[in-house]
Amino acid sequence: MIGTVTEFIAEAVFASDLQPSRPVTVAEAWAAVTVAVTRHGAQGCVDVLAREYGERPETAAPRMRFARELAATLMPATALAG
């Protein structure tokens, strides 16, 4: 279930091909979110996240931190509200 827009964006970033080891522009981030949602759908992004936590929790947690931080920069108004 999707809670907020920022959480939705974080889930899509998590499911995307973006890598935390490389700087990401805002345009690249939005493009990656669009591709991830188009490829997986909203629920599919959540499924990717859950699968990664189940199979590789040691890498999923840092990736989710990256995804949440990036999502907060893309949606600063909703990050302040939540």
C-alpha positions in Angstrom: 0.0 0.0 0.0 1.3 3.4 -0.9 1.2 5.9 2.0 2.5 9.2 0.6 3.7 10.5 -2.7 7.3 10.7 -1.2 7.0 7.0 -0.2 5.8 6.1 -3.7 8.7 7.9 -5.3 11.1 6.2 -2.9 9.7 2.8 -3.8 10.1 3.6 -7.5 13.7 4.9 -6.9 14.5 1.6 -5.1 13.1 -0.4 -8.0 15.0 1.7 -10.6 18.4 1.3 -12.0 19.8 4.3 -10.2 22.9 3.7 -8.1 23.8 5.5 -4.9 27.5 5.4 -5.8 26.9 7.8 -8.7 25.6 11.4 -8.5 22.0 11.7 -9.9 20.5 14.8 -11.4 16.9 15.7 -10.8 16.1 15.0 -14.5 17.8 11.6 -14.3 15.9 10.7 -11.1 12.5 11.6 -12.5 13.3 9.7 -15.7 14.3 6.6 -13.6 11.1 6.9 -11.5 9.0 7.0 -14.7 10.8 4.0 -16.2 10.5 2.0 -12.9 6.8 2.7 -12.6 6.2 2.0 -16.3 8.1 -1.3 -16.1 6.9 -2.6 -12.7 3.7 -0.6 -11.9 3.2 0.8 -8.4 2.7 -2.5 -6.7 5.5 -4.0 -8.7 7.9 -1.5 -7.3 6.8 -2.5 -3.8 7.3 -6.2 -4.8 10.9 -5.5 -5.9 11.6 -3.8 -2.6 10.1 -6.7 -0.6 12.0 -9.3 -2.6 15.3 -7.4 -2.1 14.7 -7.2 1.6 14.0 -10.9 1.7 17.0 -11.9 -0.4 19.6 -9.3 0.4 18.7 -7.3 3.5 22.3 -6.1 3.9 22.2 -4.2 0.7 18.4 -3.4 0.6 18.6 -1.2 3.8 21.3 1.2 2.4 19.5 1.3 -0.9 16.3 2.2 0.7 18.0 5.0 2.7 19.4 6.3 -0.7 15.9 6.0 -2.2 14.2 7.9 0.7 16.8 10.7 0.7 16.5 11.1 -3.1 12.7 11.0 -2.9 12.8 13.7 -0.2 14.8 16.0 -2.5 12.4 15.4 -5.3 9.3 16.0 -3.2 10.5 18.5 -0.5 7.0 19.9 0.4 5.6 16.4 1.1 8.7 15.4 3.0 8.1 18.3 5.4 4.5 17.5 5.8 5.1 13.8 6.6 
